[in-house]
Amino acid sequence: MRSRIALTAAAALSAAVIAAPAMATPGKGSLFHDSAVVGTVVVPAHVAPGSGSDPFYKVTNGADGQLGIAGVAPGDGPYHGGDWQVWLVTFKAGVTPYLRTSDEAVLAAEAAGDVTVTRAPDADFRCPIT
């Protein structure tokens, strides 16, 4: 009986190890950076909460067509390969959401009182820009 249980456990572990790479297949996505759409490779790589270094703005209740917003990209300042530090951008009640396509636009909307910007360290992730 014990050998049957061990054999079943070994088979299940082998199946999981073989299936894991298939489940971890990277995808492609798009982000805004400095008012342009840039490509990204969506990999299944999470970082430790609070360890992201590149600013990434996720608009929680934005206008149609809103994408995530990269604060930096290759060739633009201190880009660390898409080691994203996540900030949630939320339009305030009574403000009709409008498209934000750069970190400067997010900060201008915050200064105008249209949005709140809140750090979300548990959402930090890794995803390079292509």
N, C-alpha and C positions, 0 to 999 in steps of 0.2 A: 504494500500500500504506500509506504514512504517513497519507494522508488518511482511509483506512478505519479505521485504529487511532485516530486523533484523533476521528473521528466516533463510534466505539464508546465511547471514554472519555468523551466529552461526554454521550452518551446515558446511560451508567451513572451519571455524576455528577448529571445532571438527575433521574433516577429516585430516587437516594438523597436528594436535597434535597426532592423531593416526598413521599417516603415517611417521612422523619424526623419531621415533625409528627404523623403518624398513629401512629408507634411511641411517641411521647412523650406520649400521652394521659394526663392525670391520672386517678387512681382515688380511691376513698374507703376509709378504714380507721377503726379504733378504737384508742384507747389508754386506759389508766387514768390518772386524775389526782385526787388527794385522795379516793380510794375511789369515784369515779364514772367511768363510761365517757364519754369525749368523742370527738367525731368529728375526723377529720383528712383533709386532701387530700393524697394521695400523688402528688407531682410528681417528675419525673425530674431533680431538681436535687441534685447532689452539691456539697459544699463542700471546700475544701482540707483535707487531713488535719490534724487538730489545731486547726482554727479554729472549731469549734462553741462556743457559749456557753450554751445552755440545757441543763440536765442531762436526759439520757434514759437510762433503765435497761432493758436488754434481758436478760431472764432466759433463760439458755441451756438450763436443764434443769428448768423449772418444772412446776407442777401443770397439769392439764387446765384450759383456759379462761384461762390466763395471757396477758395482753396486754403490750405494751411499756408503760413507765411514764414519764409526763412529770413532770419535777420542777417545772415552772412552766406556766402557761397564761395566756391573756388575762385581765387584771385581777388577776393573782396575782404580785406582785413583778416582778422584772426579766425579763419575757418578751420575747424578741427575735424573735418571729415564727416560732418553731420552727426555729431555727438550732441543731440538736441536737449536743450533746457526748455521745458515747456511752460508757456504762459497762456492762460485762458483769457480770451477777449470776449466780453459779453456786452451787447448793446443794452443800455438802460431802458426801463419801461418808459413808453411814450416816444422813444426814438425809433424811427423807421430805419431798419438796417440798410446799410449801403456798403458797396464793395470796398474792401481794403486790400491793397496789393503790395504793400511794403511795410517794413517795420516803422519807417518814418510816418507813414499814414496812420498806423495804429497809435503811435505816440501822439500824433496831432489830434486824433479822435478822442484820446484820453484827456488831453489838455483842454479840448472843447467841452468836456463833460458828457460826451455821447456814449462812452464805453467805460467799463472797469477792466483793468488788467490785473490778473491774479496769478501768482506763481503756483504751479502744480507739480512739485518735485516727484511725486509718485508716478507721473506720466512720462518722465524722461525716457528717451529711446535713441537708438542709433539707426541712421538711414542716410546714406551718402547721396549727394546731388550729382547727377551725371552731366 
